[in-house]
Amino acid sequence: MGGFKFKTKPYEHQLQALEASWQKEEYALLMDMGTGKSKVLIDTISALYDSGKIDSAVIFAPKGVYKNWVGKEIPAHMPEHIECNTAYWASPLTVAHKDSIRAIWSPNFDLHVLVMNIEALSVGKAEEVASKFIKSHQGKTLVAIDESTVIKNHKAKRTKAAVRVSKLAKYKRILTGSPITKSPLDLYSQFLFLDEELLGFRSYYAFCSRYADMVRRTTGSHSYQQILGFRNLDELTQSIQPFSYRVTKEECLDLPDKNYIKRSIELTSEQKKIYNQLKKTAVAILDGMEMVSANAVITQLLRLHQVSCGFVNTDDGVTIEIKNNRLSELMSILEEVNGKAIIWANYRHDIMQIESEIAKVYGSEAVASYFGDTPGEERQDIVNRFQEDESLKFFVGQPRTGGYGLTLTAANTVIYYSNNYDLEVRLQSEDRAHRIGQTSSVTYIDLVAEKTVDEKIVTALRKKINIATQVLGEDWKKWLI
């Protein structure tokens, strides 16, 4: 990498990953969330472009991440000397989006990057666009999948589409912090995307027979293969080493103490309708007040915030759920998390929903909640088990209840499903994992609903602004409008 001009200086582990991988046609960046694998990919694309090996890239990422590549990651890390034109896929396509995609279609001296949400590959049109884009660049393209566990199901439409697209490109990358979420068999389709020859198996079932002990079961007229256990895993680990780089947060001694990540969530059409109605009502109420108090503004903010989280409370105390994408985004994040995680949620409704969903996927022993309804005699036991028992992976808590005084250093990932507007509550809850006893960098992930008060709350908290002091007088309009 001598002479390469980085825009942002890499950490030592990022430089190791880049030097080991950038010239290889297929590679897996198996780097924990928060260790900076996005930068390694951008530096890879830059180095290959500088070397004349590629002139374009397609990056697939989950819904909550893909716009972040265009708005944050590429501008932050793409070297200044490279003219990079980017566009992202949106459905439905507006005139502006069509123009931005057309602008990167034809090859020229610039680097062209198309970013797409991986979910779009399930419906056909996105695959057609990605394929035509690569062909228009004569295959001088790198194709990458961020959080590649999204294609772990070899039968899924998007997995099959991703594999077809990858065959058109010269360079391929997968990025994930947790390549195995439930079983070693998750590796098959992720590495099939890179190249079907890498693992030495062209058939998923041949791969299974080598690394899993299975028995055929019959229930009524239905017959299926049940996995009893796994074998030859040392061999599997050895087989992927030549074309993968693995690093955990514990191994990255050069990381900062705290890393912050945002995951964007799009409101559903139902949420947008209710949100806009409530926003008009809130403005009318506050405009009609002779003196606007902070409490009055915060009451309206909370109502809007609840809608962004997927529910609304009626005047008679009934909670009505609204179709939303927040819980599915959380579950997508959990697939990428290695080790234990703390999940903070502001509302009782959210905590109960989160605990129920995690229990369905990971088992009831993997999750415990800590909030106002948690009996006092059980609370310390939950903390002790989270710190000491490997089976309890997820601590779901309400920041006002669990954000003070507890030691939760068994986790180095903290997820804010929803935030409290109180700065002190935020700072205290952050410190449950980041305190004496923590041996690793801590990654903080905020789920943020786009174009809502959610964005303003998280921005203020990260800037250490106490919202209660910022919503007085005419300033309240900046929060609601």
Helices and strands as residue ranges (DSSP letters): H 12-21, E 26-31, H 37-50, E 56-61, H 63-68, I 69-73, H 74-77, E 84-88, H 95-103, E 111-117, G 118-122, H 125-136, E 141-146, G 148-151, H 157-166, E 171-175, G 184-186, H 187-194, H 204-211, E 212-219, E 222-230, H 233-240, G 241-243, E 244-247, G 249-251, E 258-265, H 269-287, H 294-309, E 311-313, E 319-321, H 326-336, E 340-344, H 348-362, G 364-366, E 367-370, H 376-388, E 394-397, H 399-402, E 411-416, H 423-430, E 442-449, H 453-462, G 467-469, G 473-475, H 476-480
